Amino acid sequence: MAIPVTLIPGDGIGPEVVNAAVEAIEAAGARLEWHRAAAGAGAVPTHGTPIPAETLDSVRRTKLALKGPLATPIGEGFRSVNVALRKEFDLYANVRPARSFAGVETRYTGVDLVVIRENTQGLYSGVEHYVDEERSAAESISIITRRGSERIVEYAFQYAKSRGRRLVTLVHKANILKATSGLFLETGRQVATRHPEIQFKEMIVDNCAMQLVRNPNQFDVLVTTNLFGDILSDLTSGLIGGLGLTAGANIGADTAIFEAVHGTAPDIAGKGVANPTAVMLAGAMLLEHIGERTAADKLMHAVRETIASKEATTPDLGGSATSRMFTNAVLKRLR
């Protein structure tokens, strides 16, 4: 029986890379029933909102979604649809693996780490306002709770256990943010005592950023708060070649949304040269999540082998292949 999945193509290059990913996912042998839904800037002209009620209803029914990049105005306009979806479905765990690719030249080799970010609290809670009528000053409130901290750190330990990883590093700024980051650190230490078989370290965020650049191979699983995780997960993507090679998952108690973490790239939209790797790998994460491990492994290996072969490298990786050429090369390995 086919598993229903909400499919959100997104904005800019989104529809191009999402359609390529759907081809690859199906070629990997998974039986999914796609329910297409609109979100982002492209949904506003037809639905009057960047996050239509029909889309939310679809995700509530399927409990699963694969999503392309969504456009969010900077400094004005509607708030991030990504943040809204995470809050609506309490998708508290953001999971961003970063693993080196054969065939992609970077400063580092053998990188294999995962950033697990608390997804619903911190400075992204959205509690902010101007303090005067002239809008000459503004303030934002960071909300950290013991419950939110406990469940994300527990998720990180369970993730490490289920995948044979040996080290969880909690990243914080408790030396300065003694109440908020201090609560996160205190709670993390308590959770760590329940998992003595997993090594536990704690590290101040600025030192962590430096250590990631100096020697990323010292890390395994990193768990941190929302803002720090947002920044560090992009940094770790840079270690392996960029956001075009990075997938992400947003996990809640009963709902999960998988996505490309790169932007909408409007400058190349419609030109047929976008790299579908990130959404394809997000599809592999989705397949793993629903228990289709064989299909997930097939898809992941096909993508990685295509990149390693350099037979169809897209411009972002220094080649001249089109999205279609890259997708065909992946499909060839799957079939």
N, C-alpha and C positions, 0 to 999 in steps of 0.2 A: 504494500500500500504506500502510495506517495505521501511524503511529509510536506504539509503546507508551509511555505516561507513567504513572508512579505518582501517584495523586491522594490527598493527605492532607488531609481537610477541617479537622481541628483542633478546637479547643475554643471555647466561647462563641459569638461571631458567626461563627466559622470556616465551619461548614457553609453558612450563608446566603450569605456573600459568595463562597465557592468555587463553589457551584452556579451563582450568577449569572455568575461568570467563565467557567465551562465553556460556558454558553449563548453567551456573547459570542465565545469562542475558536472555537467550532464555526461560528458565523454568519460569522466572518471568512473561512471557507473552508479552514481547516486540517483535515487528516485525522489525527486522533489516536485512539488506543485507550486509554481510561482504565482503570487498575487501582486501585480504591479500597483504601486501607490506613489503619489506625488508628495514632495516636500521640498523646502528650500525656496530660493528666489523664483525659480521657474513655476512654482505652484501659485504664486500670488496673483498673476493676471487672470487665471481661470478659477481659482478657489477663494481669492480674497484674503488668503492667509498663507504663511510659509509652512504651516503644519495643519493640514486639513483634518477635520474630525474623522473622515473616512479612512485616513491613513492610520490614525490612532486606533480606530476600531479594528482595522486589519491586524495590526501588531498585537492587540489584545487577544484576538482569536488565534493567531498562529503561534504566538510566543517566541517567534523567531523572525529576524530580518537580516537581509544583506543590503548594504547601503553604499552608494557612491558619495563623492564629496558634495557638500551643500554650501552655497554661498551665504555669508553672513556680513552685513554692513559693518564697517569699522567706525566706532564712535557715535553712530546714530542709527535710526531705523529699528527693525525688529531684533530681538535678542537671538542668540545662537539657537538654531533648531537642534543641534547636537546636544546642547545643555538641556533644552526642554525635554527631549526624548529620555535622557538619563534621569531627569527628575520625575517625569511622568510614570516611568516603569521601575523606578528605584534601582537603576542599573549601577550598583555601588562599586563594582570592580572593573577598572579599565586595565586590560592586559595587552602589553605591547612587546612582543619578542623582537630581539635584534640578533641576527645570526649571519655571519659572514657568508658571502656568495663566491664560489669559484667563478672566475671570469670577470669579476668586478675588482678593479684595482683601487685599493684604499691604503691608508697609512697602517692599517692593522690587519692581522690575520687571526683566525681562530676565535673571533668574538662569538659568544653564545650566551646571551643573558636575556632576562625578562624584567621589564619595569611593570610593577603592579601598583596602580594609582587609585587612591580613594576618589570616587567619581562624583560625589553629590554634596560635599561640604566644603569647608575652607573658604578661601576668598572668592570662590565661584558660586557661593550660596546666593549671590545676587542681592544681598542686603546692603544697598549703597544709596547715597543721596547727596545732594548739594546742601551745604549748611547755611547759605545765604541767598537772598533773592538775586544778587548779581552773578551768581554761579562762579564766584572767585575761589571757592574752596569746596572740596568734596571729601566724603569719608566712606569707607567700605568696611564692613564687619566680617571677620573670619569666624565661622562657626565650626567648632570641633566638639564632637560628643564622644563619650566613652563607648557607647554602643557602636557608633560608626567606626571608631578606631579599632575596636575589638574585632568586628566582622571582617574588616579589610586585612588586618594582620593575620587573622585566622585563615582567611582565604589564601594568603600568600604561603603560609606553611602547608596547607593542604595541597596547593598547586605544586609546591616543591616536592612533597612526598609522592604525589601521583605520577610525577615525571622523573623520578630518580635524581632530583637535584639535592645538593647537600648544604647550601648556604643561603640564608635570608639576611639581607642587610636592610635595616630600617634607617631611612634618611629623614632628618629632622633639622630644626633650628631652635632647639630648646634652650640653647645658651642665651638667646635674645628673646624669643617669643616663649616666655616661661610658662604662661598659662595654656595657650592653645597648643603649640608644638610640644610643650611639656606634658600635657595630658596625653597626646598621641604617643610620645616616647614611653611614658609610664605604663600606659595600657599595653603597648607592644612588648615591653619587658615581661609583663605578667603573662601574656599569651605565650611568649617564648618558653616559659617554664613548663608548659604543657607538651612541648615538643623537644625533648632533650636529644633526640636522635638527629635533629637538624641543627647545624651550627648557626649561631645568631650573632650578628654584629650590629652596631649602631654607628652612624656617621653623620656629621654635620653637612648640610647640603652643599655649601661652597667647597668644602674639602672633597665631597663626593664628585662634584663636577670636575675638579682638578684631577682626581684619581682616575676617573673614567677616561680622560684624555691621556694621562700618563700610561696607564696599563688597564685597559678594560677587561682583560682576561682574569683579573682578580675577583670579578663579580659573577654572581650566579642569578639570584632573584633579588630585586630591589623592591621594597614596599615603602610608599611615602604618601604624603597628603596631595591634595588636588593640584595646586599651583606648581609645587616642586615636581610632581610627576609629569605635568604637562611639559615643563621645560626639559627635564632630564630625558623623557622619552623621545623628544625630537633630537636631543644631543646624541643619544644612542643610535638613532636612525642614521645620523651623519657618520657614525663610525663604520657603518656597513655599506654606505653608498648613497643614502638619501631616503627621503620619504616615499619616493616612487617604488621602493622595495620593501615597504613596511606595512603590515596589516595590524589591525587592532580589533579587540573584542570588548564589548560592554556587557557585563554579566550581572544579572539580578537573581533573586530567589527563584523566579519561574519564567523569566523572559531574558533573551539575549539578542543583541544587535551586533553584527559584524560589519566592518567597514574598512575602506581605504582611509588612511590618515592624512594623505596629501590634499592639497587644495584643488580648486576647480579649474585652474590653469586656463583662463579664458583666452589667453593669447594663442593657444594651439587648438582650442576647441573646434571640431569640425574638420581639422586637417588630416586626421587619420594617422597621427604619429604618436599618440599618447601611449604610455607604457601600462598595460593591464596587470602587471605583476602584483601590485598591492591588493587589488580586489580579488584576484585569483587566490592569493594566499589567505585573504580573509575568508574566502569560500572554503579553503582547506580547514581553517579553524572552525568554521560552522559545521563542517562534516564531522570533525573530531568531536565536537560538542554533542552531536546527536547520536554518536556511537558508530558512525560510518568510518571507522578508522582505516580500513583498506582503501576506500576511495580517497580519503584525506591524504594518505601517504602517497598514493599514485599521483594525485594532482600536485602535491608539493614537490615531489621528485621530478615530475615532468617540467615544471616551471624552472627549477634549479638547473636541471640538465640543459634546458634550452639556453639559459643565460650563460652557463659554463661553456657551451659549444661556440658561442658568439656567431652563430649562423644567422640570427635574426635579431640583432641588437638595435633597440630603438634609440633615437637621438639623445635622450637624457643619459644614456649609458655610452655615448660616443659613437654609436652606429648610425645607420641610415635606413633601417627597416621600418616599415609601417606597422601599425597596430595589427593589421590583418596578417602580415607576414609572421609577426611574433606569435599570434594566436594559432596560426596554422602549424607552426613549429611545435607548439605545446600539444596541439591536438594529434599530431603525428606520433608523438611519444605516448600518448594515452591510448591510441587505437592500435 
